[in-house]
Amino acid sequence: MKRPTIEPEQKALEINLDDKIYGTFSEIGAGQEVARYFFQAGAAAGTIAKTMSAYDKIYSDEIYGPEPSGRYVCESRIYKMLDHEYELMENRLQNERPDTKFFVFADTIAALNFHRTIKGDGWIGLRFQLSPRGKTNNIVLHVKMLDNDTLLQQQAVGILGTNLIYACYKYANDPELLLQSLMDSLKGRIAIDMIRLSGPDFPDLDNRWLSLLLVKHGLSDVAMFDSNKKNLHASEFLYRKSVMVVRGSFRPPTLVNQDMISKCWEQFRKEDKVDPQKAHLLAEITLDNLRNSNKEIDVKDFLDRADLLCAMGMTVAITDCEEHEKLLQYLSDYKAPKIGLGIGVRELEKLINVKYDNNNNVRIIASFGELFTSIVKMYVYPMMQQGNSELITAKNLPTPEAVRFLYQHLLESGQIVDVQNFDKEVMHIFSKEVFDLIQSDSGDWESMVPDKVAKVIKKQFLFGFPSEKMEFKY
């Protein structure tokens, strides 16, 4: 049954009429748009303890402390705002209102500016209790504004903030519904590309699952987490850094995957205009790679892959970017001087054929141009055909005659290159065969995966090894 969409005005009124929910609003950068919804809904005195907007940097620094980076639209600012405002409210009101569930809402937003040099994005956070005198939970998210008008962006912030407060109190027992409800009345107007939910009321919640849900439900094309299983946002670690992205299914990560990642990374870091100290490596899994034969996504299967990539020390990007151009467009916002794409030769063959099939002779040049911009280089890992010792590489890959000249130009200009110094001794390993061996606990599968991967699979019974099934709580 489809969940009915509740208008933001109704959500604000419901919260206002609940005398057990009370809190502070602190908003920087796009006006006091969230508080405005609660004021206009009526009965706001039942919810609002204080509203404020420390818009001037000097005032803001006096209240929340300075930002060493000089950036005020950042995650660290949100936590400083939540810390300061919640401490004030708790000190002043907890004895006066012992039966109240307190919250602090905070946002720091850079809306579309007068000169349109800023597209509009920001950070939003909520610290909240689900029981009086209970410990607090935190939810923090990054939002990209998609409206091309400042007033519309401000309105969208107001709706999103209202949705967030309502969701945390009404849907706390269903994190997937909580996340989906954030988009009520906002379809096509915002993207949420990072979310982190933590606290004593969510002890078993794996935030990597929330990253998957962001992409699965269309809140963003890209979401990321690091090797410590912490959800990340690109602005916090990729800004003005070169990026190497290696795509794969990683089911499981084999010695071939490990070799591909390490050799692509080694080659990329030696490129001109790539500063090794300012470069980052990502492993990318697309939704298409996560779907089973029924086009469904098995959460346990996803988390198994995530655990193994984290054990390998990888930062992981989950994307709905079957077409690489979508990922490049996302990364371009963070001004990467160089972007490397590491893919298998079969993936390259599929990419070329899709472009050939989907574009006419005029459009095909533009289609390749959208992918192979001046900052992009593709690193192609070879493949040994099953039952055949011959290697397929970027140089000997057969291509449709209509694109052969263009493809040869990309090879000669160095925008498509073969991965060098790969390990021929692992070329016989195929993930599907390893996966089947793990499930049956037969054969020498442990020698086909990195040692860390084998240990984690056996310790956590991943991919059905030796047949134990792990229940996913949420």
Secondary structure, 3 states (H helix, E strand, C coil): CCCCCCCHHHHHHHHHCCCCEEEEEEEECCCCHHHHHHHHHCCHHHCEEEEECCCCHHHHHHHHCCCCCCCCCCHHHHHHHHHHHHHHHHHHHCCCCCCCEEEEEEEEEECCCCCCCCCCEEEEEEEECCCCCCCCEEEEEEEEECCCCHHHHHHHHHHHHHHHHHHHHHCCCCHHHHHHHCCCCCCCCEEEEEEEEECCCCCCCCHHHHHHHHHHCCCCCEEEECCCCCEECHHHHCCCCEEEEEECCCCCCCHHHHHHHHHHHHHHHCCCCCCHHHEEEEEEEEHHHHECCCCCECHHHHHHHHHHHHHCCCEEEEECCCCHHHHHHHHHCCCCCCEEEEEEHHHHHHHHHHHHHHCCHHHHHHHHHHHCCCCEEEEEECEECCCCCCEECCCCCCCCHHHHHHHHHHHHCCCEEECCCCCHHHCCCCHHHHHHHHHHCCCCHHHHCCHHHHHHHHHHCHHHCCCCCCCCCC
